[in-house]
Amino acid sequence: MHIIDKKFSEFVFANSQGQKTKIYLAAAANGLCMGLLMYSLTVGLGDFAETRQVSFRALIIFALSLAAYYITQKWGGELVASSMQRGLISIERRITDKLRRMDYAAFSETDPEHIYAAVGGDKYGAVMAARFLLSALSSIVVVLLTGVYLCTVSIPGALLVGATLVLVLKLRKIIDEKVAARAAEDGEATDKFTSSIKDILEGFNELKMNRRRSDELFESEIAPASEKKSLRQLTSELLRMQSSILEQVTLFMPLGLTLFLLPAITEIEPNNLVKIISITLIVIWPAYMLVQIGPVSTAAASTIGRLQEVEKKLDAASLEPETVDGVYPTPPSFTDKIVCENLTYEYKMREGDKEPFKLSIPELHLSEGELVVMRGGNGSGKSTFMRLLAGLTIPSGGTITVDGVDKTEIGDANYRALFSLVMTDFHLFDKLYGMPDLDPQYFRKWVGVLGLTELFTDMKKLPTVNLSSGQRKRAALLAAICEQRKVMLLDEVAADFDPYFREKFYREILPALKAEGKTLFVISHDDRYYDIADRIITLSEGTSV
């Protein structure tokens, strides 16, 4: 029977940096000190019973063992706590590193909620369990020492106390396993309720405008999800309460059985019976620690398991190599053309589809220094093509070359270093990361051009909240411009601009970027501004025409 969850203990020792032996030594020393504390109490009681005076030898043993107990507990506690923290930090860093290096296809299928729950969740319970680990290990030492001592007093008494403690641990383990088995279902019920709350927060305007929609969502989704979550949590809590009550009740079983059963099954001296009861009374605390470590270590193992599951899924994805010695991707030389030939991409089948939608580009080129506009209806594949051109998405077939050199020879990371882009699902960072050589004057110039002077006063700290949709788009465009890469890919950037700034974007900003030597590929529905383009490409039902 495992008192301590194996996955939990293995994780702690695996991250102890070779200090596993020290942890065991600290636990053994701490258990020995606790045993000496108990011994000093029994000696003190015996001496007082005989002499009616305080036992100074027992007092000295008590004081020294108490001081040593504090020192060994602190030493061992620091070892196990630092091991747990080191392990958690290590796996969190690995996960976030692998997450940013995974390929786009795998990333697009990743469940963000699962990542947030595992990496961003509270891990205090796991750290607390590490503290319990040392106490549990030292408690095992105390229980073994107590067993040896009880055997010298009464073997039947030692067997009775030991059997009772084993029974307590076994009963607690059964209940804890039931609680653990419900954890996944409890989590699903909680996730369902959280999802319904998300509908309120993100769909507030739509619900406010339609009371019937609001009522139907509340009655059919939110209220049932809340009730189901509450019922499941209540059932689990009742199981935990049952476990706790059993724990409190059964810890007194050794005392009762020793006092009432032991004299009935074997002859025992009254003095020895008193010794057994007094020792059993003292050993209840270490036994309590052993009872506690089971559920605590299981919960910690669950936290560790979620992190390991996430990392395992990331390992299954295609990961880019890590940056070594500050050597970053180098964009290829681009002085002539980027050419896409027989480029295809097949979408996954969706419900109701007779066959998967397929993007097919027989030939498309982008010449250095030109401004190309791509147009097409919704769902024609424009954004997908832009991701293919940017090197985010891997094509199903075909080739992409830069000045005659195939993308596979250039390398994916080097190829992507040629582009800066603003997609429709862009994200704003609070700093211009990855631009150590950005000229402050260049930054201020474009902040002014984009009408963001009052908001963007410090290039090291950018506002990301309390911005209108148009300001957010301009901020994203600013970040892309400041990367100063040769090719800019812009997907419906002007969609959220007011009429004045939309005019400025097409008539002033794009020509200014082109004058700087940038090559521009712009997805746009604004046909009144198509005259600025050197070429217009039309995409219809996944094919360029």
Buried (B, 14 or more C-beta within 10 A) or exposed (E): EEBBBEBBBEBBBEBBEEBBEEBBBBBBBBBBBBBBBBBBBBBBBBBEEEEEEEBEEBBEBBEBBBEBBEBBBEBBBEBBBBBBBBBBEEBBEBBEEBBEBBBBEBBEEBEEEBBEBBBEEEBEEBBBBBBBBBBBBBBBBBBEBBBEBBBEBBEBBBBBBBEBBEEBBEBBBEBBEBBBEBEEEBBEBBBBBEEBEEBEEEEEEEBEEEEEEBEEBBEEBBEBBBEBBEEBBEBBEEBBEEBBEBBEEBBEBBBEBBBEEBEEEEEBEEEBBBBBBBBBBBBBBBBBBBBBBBBBBBBBBBBBBBBBEBBEBBEEBEBBEEEEEEEEBEBBEBEEBBBBEEBBBBBEEEEEEEEEBBBBBEEBBBBBBBBBBBBBEEEBBBBBBBBBBBBBBBBBEBEBBBBEBEBEEBBBBBBBBBBBBBBEEBEBEEEBEEBEEBEEEBBBEBBEBBBBEEBBEEBEEBBEEEBEEBBBBBBBBBBBBBBBBBBBBBBBBBBBBEEEBBBBBBEEBBEBBBEEEBBBBBBBEBEEBEEBBEEEBBBEBBBBE
